[in-house]
Amino acid sequence: MTIKLMASGLIVAVGWFAGGAYADIKKQGYLELCGVIRLLETLKSGILYSRAELYGMFFDFSDKTLSENGFLEELNRNPSSHAGEAFKRAAERLSIDQKIKDVLTAFGDTLGLLDRDTQVERLESCVSFLESEKTSLKETLESKLKSYRYLGALGGSLAAIILF
């Protein structure tokens, strides 16, 4: 009987941690989105004020989350290629919603190919969209993070009941 109780507790704990792992994946997407927004704001400032090369701005930018998932590595991989192509390849590394990836890919299509004013307009438009997505994601994320853990524990409890 004691072994069954311990095994049941272990199954519930595994469910709890599995729900937590899924919650962490969702949180990772939010952090990546925040990093991309900071990168775009940096690009905007660089285009407006310093007129630095895009690859120089990519190289100087630092973000822990974007470094861990390979986004920044992809941006800096081949400085001789077109910056927009590098940006599109990097966007595919993100674990965010496909709708957001599509917007970033469309932005990458024109990155570095437009005049300064039009490029700044495109940046502002993209950042505006991403900020609205970030706000809605943050609102739902806070409540869902707890729910994923509890749902995992509930699934573990159900599995323990079925097994024993």
N, C-alpha and C positions, 0 to 999 in steps of 0.2 A: 504494500500500500504506500509506504514512504517513497519508494522508487517511482511509483506512478505520479505522486504529487510533485516530486522534484522534476521529473520529465515534463510534466504539464507546465510547471513554472518556467522551465527552460524554453519550451515551445512558445509560451506567451512572451517571454523576454526576447526571443529571436524575432517574433512578429513586431514587437515594439521597436527594436533596432532596425528592422527592415523598413518600417514606416519612417523612422528617422533618417535613414539613408536616402529614401526617396524625397523627403523634405529637403535634405541638403542639396540634392540635385536641382530642385526647383529654386532654391535660394542661390545657387551658383549662377543660374541664368539671370537672375536679378542683378547680381554683382557684376556680371559681364556686361549687361546693358548699361549700368552706371559707368563702367570703365570706357565703353565705346562713346558715351555721351561726353565724358571728359576729353577723350581723344579728339572728337569733332570740335569741341570748344577750343582746344589747343590749336587745331588746324586753322580754325577761323581767325584766331588771334594772330597766328603766324602769317596768314595770307594778308590780313589787313595791315599789320604793323611792321613786321620784319621782312616780309617778302622772301623768306627762307625757302629752300627747296623742300618739296614734300618728304623726300626720303630723309632729309636732315631732321625734320620735325618728327617723323616716325621713329628715328633712331634715338632722339632725345626724350621721347615720351616713355614714362614708366608706370606700370600698373601691375600689381601682384597677380590679380586674377587673370588678366589678359596674357601675362607671361606664362602662367601655369598651364593654360589651355593651348598654347602655341600660336595665339593670334599675333602677338608682337613679333615672334620669330618669323612667321609667314610674311609679315609686312616688310621685314628687313632682309629677307632671304636673297633676293636678286635685285640690287639697286639699279641695274642697267635696264630692267624691264619697265613697262608702263606702271605708274603708281596706282592707277585705277584697277589694273589687273591684280596687283598685289593685294589691294584692299578687298577685292571680291573673293580672292582665294582665302584671305584671312577671315572674312565674314562666315565662310563655311565651317570654320573651326568652333564657332560659338554654339552653345547649347541653349539657344533662345527659340522663340516661336518662329515658324517659317515665314509668317507675314512680316516680321521685323527683318529677317534675313533678306527677304525680297526687296525691301526698302533700301537696305544697306547695299545690296548688289546693284540696284538701279542707281544709287548714288555713286558707286564705284565706276559705273559706266562713263560718267562724265568727270570724274576726279582728275584734275590736272589738264583738262582739255578745254576749259571755258575761260573767258576773261575773268578778271578779278571780281568784278561786281556780281556777275552771274554766278560765279562759284560761291561767293559769300551768301547769295540768296538761296542757293541749293543747300548749303550747309545749315543755314537758319531753318529752312523748311524741314530738313531731315532731323535736326535737333528738336524742333517743336513736336514732330511726330513721336520721336523717341521719348521725350519728356512725358507726353500724355500716356504712352504705353507704360512707362516706368511708374507713373502715379497709379494707374489702374492695377498694375501688377503688385505694387506694394500693398494696396488696400486688400486685395484678395489673398496675398501671400501670408500675411500675419495670421489670419484665421485658419488657413489651410495647413500651415506647418504643424500646428497642434493636432489637427484632425488626422493628418497622415500617420502620426505616431499612435493615436488612439485607434485608428482603423487597423493598423498593423497589430496592435495588441488584441483587438477584437478578433481578427483573423486567426491569430495564434491561439486564442481561447477556443474558438470554434474547432480548429484542428485538434487541440488537446481533447476536447469533448468527443469528437468523432473517433480519435484513436483509442481512447480509453473508455 
